Every structure is written in structure tokens, then in C-alpha cells.
Amino acid sequence: MHPHSDFPEWLEPMAATLTHDPVVRGPEWLFERKLDGIRLIAFKRGSDVQLFSRNRLPQHLPDIAAAIAALPASDAVLDGELTWGREGIAYHVFDVLWLDGRPVTALPLEQRRALLDALPFVPPLQRVAEVDDAEPLERARAEGWEGVIAKRRDSPYEHRRSKQWLKLKCESSQELVVGGFTDPQGARVGLGALLVGYFEGDDFVFAGKVGTGFDAALLTELRGRLGEMEIEKPPFTRGTGLPRVRAHWVRPEIVVHVAFLEWTGYGKLRHSRLLGLRTDKNARDVVREASDSPP
């Protein structure tokens, strides 16, 4: 068979599924750092190298293309992440889909990694190393990473979003101000969720709801305090999606510390939970923290 006869024009990249269960455990999983760059798929046929984003847009990166062209493989399809930093541009390769005339996507991940280990990568090419800490997410927090990817060692490469790869993100946290609350539902006491926001100039911006992280005692205590602060109209001056039913409005004075996964494109908290009350901070000083602002 001619080595390039079935060489693919395009292969859809595998995508990880975001999970909010940080306890992914067991020897069947391996962990890698979640890199904050752009996905890059490399197609090498002899000395001809083509680079594409995950949306199949061609990328012009001569240094990376030259390094891939120099690899001792007649043809290959590599998958990885492109980053820019103080050390310059780098292509962090974490998977191989095709090598020397044949597809390798059906092989288990560990075997595909072994194939990559046999390739002599030199900068700007890098191998994505396994994170073998007992608590990978703790390492990610300590090092300031975005998170980690957990991958099943026995998984084939699937051309779709898969639960064989799980994306675990580090939480962010910041202070927010309570501007309202909703009534409890079912057997819950006190209140359903806090409606929180932050100040931006003279505006009080709605940032969404916080409905977990409370115990019954805190729910009852908060309900009592907020009941004394009720006002008729929402104190929020900006923001969409304010609840219209079972909502109560309060003077924006109570500061809470909230953990969350990320800000949505609409400026709301995603997967938020209450960490506690902050009595040492003035509500008017609470702004959206810059590290979590959209790029």
C-alpha cells in the first residue's frame, strides 16, 4: 500500500466533557494539564505539513510546521494545543490519530501515548506530560492552571465530545453583594437562592443566583436578617434574567464570599456556591475581579 493512499484530509478532534465532580479517581484515569491556548491539528505528509484549528481553519505557523516536517514519520496526524508565552510559541502534542500509513485512533490512549513517546520532539514541539500527583486538581490550583483533563487510559480516539475525556476546571471565588432572594421550594427552609451582584461605578449589576452551600441554620439566620432589609423594587440597575416570581428585594448591604466555575458570556456566575458571609468588607467596595473578566 502506498503510505499516503488513505491519508485523511480532515479528522474531527475529540472533545472533553466538562464535569463538576472533582472526584475523578482510580487507576483507569490519567491526568494532563488543561492548557489555555487554541486546539491545533497537524497533518504531515512527507515534508508537507498543514495545520488547522478545531474549526478546520488553516493556521500559518512556519516554525511549528518545520519541526513537524522534520519528524521521522512518513505521515502523521497530531493533536494538541498551541500556546504563546514568554518562551515564544509552542505546540503541546497530546495525541496521535494517524502514523506511518495507518490510523491509530482505535488503539487505547496508553498505546497512542507510547507512539508519541517514540517521536523525537524538539521545541517548539512538546509532549504533554502526565500529571501523576495524588490530587491533580490541587496541583492545578497551586500552579495557577486553568484545570486538568482526565482521560481513560483504555479509551479510543472518538471524533466527538466524549465522557472518556473529562475536563475539570479550577474554581474561582470572589465577594458579591446580596440584592435579593427567592422563596424556598419543597422542604427547604429560609430561602431558595440569594440574588447577588457587584458594583460598577454607580450601577449595581446582577450576577445571578447562589443556591447551594447553605446549612439550615445559615438559611434561617440569613432569612431573618434579609427580612429586615426588604425594599419594594430590585436594587439592581443592570443585568438580565432577574426572577419575576417568588423574589424579594433587599438593600445591597450584605457581602458574601462565593465560589464559582466561571463567568458566562452573559455575565452570570456558573455553578456557584456560598463559601460564607463577609462582615469585614463594605458592600460598595465589591466589584467584579479583573482576573475573572472576559478576555
C-alpha positions as CSV (number, residue, x, y, z in Angstrom):
1,M,0.0,0.0,0.0
2,H,1.2,3.5,-0.8
3,P,1.8,5.2,2.5
4,H,-0.4,8.2,1.7
5,S,-3.2,6.4,-0.2
6,D,-5.8,6.7,2.6
7,F,-4.4,9.7,4.3
8,P,-7.2,11.8,5.7
9,E,-8.0,15.3,4.5
10,W,-9.6,16.1,7.9
11,L,-10.4,14.3,11.2
12,E,-12.8,15.8,13.7
13,P,-11.0,16.4,17.0
14,M,-12.1,14.6,20.2
15,A,-13.6,17.0,22.9
16,A,-13.7,16.6,26.6
17,T,-16.9,16.8,28.7
18,L,-17.0,19.4,31.4
19,T,-17.7,17.7,34.8
20,H,-18.4,19.4,38.1
21,D,-17.5,16.3,40.1
22,P,-13.9,17.0,41.1
23,V,-13.5,13.5,42.5
24,V,-12.5,11.5,39.4
25,R,-10.4,8.7,40.9
26,G,-9.0,5.4,40.0
27,P,-6.1,3.8,38.1
28,E,-8.1,3.8,34.9
29,W,-7.7,7.6,34.6
30,L,-4.7,9.6,33.6
31,F,-4.4,13.4,34.0
32,E,-2.9,16.1,31.9
33,R,-2.7,19.9,32.4
34,K,-5.5,21.8,30.7
35,L,-3.7,24.3,28.6
36,D,-5.1,27.7,27.8
37,G,-4.4,28.1,24.1
38,I,-6.0,27.0,20.8
39,R,-6.6,23.5,19.6
40,L,-4.3,22.6,16.7
41,I,-4.5,19.5,14.5
42,A,-1.4,18.8,12.4
43,F,-1.4,16.8,9.1
44,K,2.0,15.7,7.9
45,R,2.5,14.0,4.5
46,G,6.2,13.7,4.0
47,S,7.6,17.2,4.2
48,D,4.2,18.8,3.6
49,V,2.5,19.9,6.8
50,Q,-0.9,21.5,7.1
51,L,-2.1,23.0,10.4
52,F,-5.8,23.5,11.3
53,S,-7.8,24.9,14.2
54,R,-10.6,22.8,15.6
55,N,-13.0,24.5,13.2
56,R,-10.8,23.5,10.3
57,L,-9.4,27.0,9.7
58,P,-5.8,26.8,8.2
59,Q,-3.1,28.1,10.6
60,H,0.2,29.6,9.3
61,L,2.9,28.7,11.7
62,P,6.2,28.1,9.9
63,D,8.3,27.2,12.9
64,I,5.9,24.5,14.1
65,A,5.3,23.2,10.5
66,A,9.1,22.9,10.0
67,A,9.5,21.0,13.3
68,I,6.7,18.5,12.4
69,A,8.1,18.1,8.8
70,A,11.4,17.0,10.4
71,L,9.9,14.2,12.4
72,P,10.9,10.7,11.3
73,A,7.5,9.6,10.2
74,S,6.3,9.2,6.6
75,D,3.0,10.7,7.5
76,A,1.2,11.6,10.8
77,V,-1.8,13.4,12.2
78,L,-1.1,15.0,15.6
79,D,-3.5,16.6,18.1
80,G,-2.5,19.2,20.6
81,E,-2.7,22.8,21.9
82,L,-0.9,25.9,20.7
83,T,0.2,28.4,23.3
84,W,2.1,31.7,23.3
85,G,4.2,32.7,26.3
86,R,7.5,34.3,27.3
87,E,9.3,31.4,25.8
88,G,7.6,32.0,22.5
89,I,5.2,29.8,20.6
90,A,4.8,26.1,21.4
91,Y,2.7,23.2,20.2
92,H,1.9,20.8,23.1
93,V,1.1,17.5,21.5
94,F,-1.2,15.1,23.5
95,D,-2.4,12.6,20.9
96,V,-1.7,10.9,17.6
97,L,-4.5,9.9,15.2
98,W,-2.5,8.5,12.3
99,L,1.1,7.3,12.0
100,D,3.2,5.8,9.1
101,G,0.4,4.9,6.8
102,R,-2.3,3.8,9.2
103,P,-5.0,5.2,11.5
104,V,-4.3,4.6,15.2
105,T,-7.5,6.1,16.6
106,A,-8.8,2.6,17.6
107,L,-5.8,2.0,19.8
108,P,-6.2,2.7,23.5
109,L,-4.9,6.0,24.7
110,E,-1.9,4.5,26.5
111,Q,-0.7,2.9,23.3
112,R,-1.1,6.1,21.4
113,R,0.9,7.9,24.0
114,A,3.6,5.3,23.7
115,L,3.8,6.0,19.9
116,L,4.2,9.7,20.7
117,D,6.9,8.9,23.3
118,A,8.9,7.3,20.4
119,L,8.9,10.5,18.4
120,P,11.9,12.9,19.0
121,F,10.1,16.1,19.8
122,V,12.2,19.3,19.9
123,P,10.9,22.8,20.6
124,P,8.6,24.4,19.6
125,L,7.1,20.8,19.8
126,Q,6.4,19.5,23.3
127,R,4.8,16.4,24.7
128,V,2.0,17.0,27.2
129,A,3.2,15.2,30.3
130,E,1.1,13.1,32.6
131,V,0.2,14.8,35.9
132,D,0.9,12.0,38.4
133,D,0.1,13.9,41.6
134,A,-2.3,12.1,44.0
135,E,-4.5,15.2,43.8
136,P,-4.2,16.7,40.3
137,L,-6.7,19.5,40.8
138,E,-4.8,20.6,43.9
139,R,-1.6,20.8,41.9
140,A,-3.6,22.8,39.2
141,R,-4.8,25.3,41.8
142,A,-1.3,25.6,43.3
143,E,0.3,26.2,39.9
144,G,-2.4,28.6,38.7
145,W,-3.5,26.3,35.8
146,E,-7.0,26.5,34.3
147,G,-7.6,22.9,35.3
148,V,-6.9,19.4,34.3
149,I,-8.2,16.9,31.7
150,A,-8.9,13.3,33.0
151,K,-8.6,10.7,30.2
152,R,-9.4,7.0,30.4
153,R,-6.3,5.0,29.7
154,D,-8.1,2.4,27.6
155,S,-10.1,4.9,25.5
156,P,-10.0,5.0,21.7
157,Y,-9.9,8.4,20.0
158,E,-13.5,9.5,19.3
159,H,-14.4,12.2,16.8
160,R,-16.9,13.9,19.1
161,R,-17.4,15.2,22.6
162,S,-16.9,12.2,24.9
163,K,-17.1,11.2,28.5
164,Q,-13.9,9.2,28.1
165,W,-12.2,12.6,28.5
166,L,-13.4,14.8,31.3
167,K,-12.5,18.5,31.8
168,L,-12.0,19.5,35.5
169,K,-11.7,23.3,35.9
170,C,-10.3,25.1,39.0
171,E,-12.9,27.2,40.8
172,S,-12.8,31.0,41.1
173,S,-14.1,32.9,44.0
174,Q,-14.9,36.4,44.9
175,E,-17.1,38.6,47.1
176,L,-20.6,39.6,45.9
177,V,-23.4,41.6,47.4
178,V,-26.9,40.3,48.2
179,G,-29.6,42.3,46.4
180,G,-32.5,39.8,46.9
181,F,-33.5,36.3,47.5
182,T,-36.1,33.8,46.3
183,D,-38.6,31.8,48.4
184,P,-37.7,28.2,49.4
185,Q,-39.3,25.4,47.5
186,G,-40.3,21.9,48.8
187,A,-38.9,21.0,52.2
188,R,-36.2,23.8,52.2
189,V,-36.3,26.4,55.0
190,G,-35.4,30.1,55.0
191,L,-34.8,30.9,51.3
192,G,-34.3,29.4,47.9
193,A,-31.4,31.3,46.5
194,L,-29.5,34.5,47.0
195,L,-29.7,37.0,44.2
196,V,-26.2,38.6,44.0
197,G,-24.4,41.4,42.2
198,Y,-21.4,43.8,42.3
199,F,-20.9,47.5,41.8
200,E,-19.6,49.1,38.6
201,G,-19.5,52.8,39.1
202,D,-23.0,53.8,40.2
203,D,-24.5,50.6,38.8
204,F,-25.4,47.6,40.8
205,V,-25.0,44.7,38.3
206,F,-27.0,41.4,38.7
207,A,-24.6,38.4,38.6
208,G,-27.0,35.6,39.1
209,K,-28.2,33.2,41.9
210,V,-26.4,31.3,44.6
211,G,-28.5,28.4,45.8
212,T,-26.0,25.9,47.3
213,G,-23.5,26.0,50.2
214,F,-26.0,26.8,53.0
215,D,-26.9,24.7,56.0
216,A,-30.4,25.1,57.7
217,A,-29.0,27.3,60.5
218,L,-27.5,29.8,58.0
219,L,-30.6,29.8,55.8
220,T,-32.8,30.7,58.8
221,E,-30.3,33.3,60.1
222,L,-30.0,34.9,56.6
223,R,-33.7,34.9,56.1
224,G,-34.2,36.8,59.3
225,R,-31.5,39.4,58.5
226,L,-32.7,39.9,54.9
227,G,-36.3,40.2,56.0
228,E,-35.4,43.4,58.0
229,M,-33.8,44.9,54.9
230,E,-36.6,44.3,52.3
231,I,-37.4,47.0,49.8
232,E,-40.1,47.2,47.1
233,K,-38.1,47.3,43.9
234,P,-35.0,45.5,42.7
235,P,-31.8,47.3,43.7
236,F,-30.1,46.0,40.6
237,T,-29.7,48.7,37.9
238,R,-28.1,46.4,35.2
239,G,-28.3,42.8,34.2
240,T,-30.7,40.4,32.6
241,G,-32.7,37.4,33.9
242,L,-34.0,38.7,37.2
243,P,-36.6,36.3,38.6
244,R,-40.1,37.7,38.3
245,V,-41.9,35.4,40.8
246,R,-41.2,34.4,44.4
247,A,-38.5,37.1,44.6
248,H,-37.8,39.6,47.4
249,W,-35.6,42.6,47.1
250,V,-33.2,44.0,49.8
251,R,-30.9,46.9,50.3
252,P,-27.5,45.8,48.9
253,E,-25.5,45.7,52.2
254,I,-24.7,42.0,53.0
255,V,-21.4,40.8,51.4
256,V,-21.0,37.1,50.7
257,H,-18.0,35.0,49.5
258,V,-18.9,32.9,46.5
259,A,-17.1,30.1,44.7
260,F,-18.0,29.5,41.0
261,L,-16.6,27.8,38.0
262,E,-16.6,30.7,35.5
263,W,-18.5,33.7,34.3
264,T,-20.9,33.0,31.4
265,G,-20.9,35.1,28.3
266,Y,-23.9,36.9,29.7
267,G,-22.0,38.0,32.8
268,K,-23.6,35.4,35.2
269,L,-22.0,33.0,37.6
270,R,-21.8,29.4,36.5
271,H,-22.1,26.6,39.2
272,S,-21.9,29.0,42.1
273,R,-21.9,28.0,45.8
274,L,-21.8,30.0,49.0
275,L,-18.5,29.9,50.9
276,G,-19.6,32.2,53.7
277,L,-20.5,35.7,54.9
278,R,-18.0,38.6,54.9
279,T,-18.6,41.1,57.6
280,D,-15.2,42.8,57.1
281,K,-16.0,44.3,53.6
282,N,-18.0,47.3,52.7
283,A,-20.7,46.4,50.0
284,R,-19.8,49.5,47.9
285,D,-16.2,48.2,47.5
286,V,-17.4,44.9,45.8
287,V,-16.5,44.9,42.1
288,R,-16.1,42.2,39.6
289,E,-12.5,41.0,40.0
290,A,-10.3,41.5,37.0
291,S,-8.8,38.0,36.8
292,D,-12.2,36.6,36.0
293,S,-13.2,39.2,33.5
294,P,-13.7,38.1,29.9
295,P,-10.7,38.5,27.7
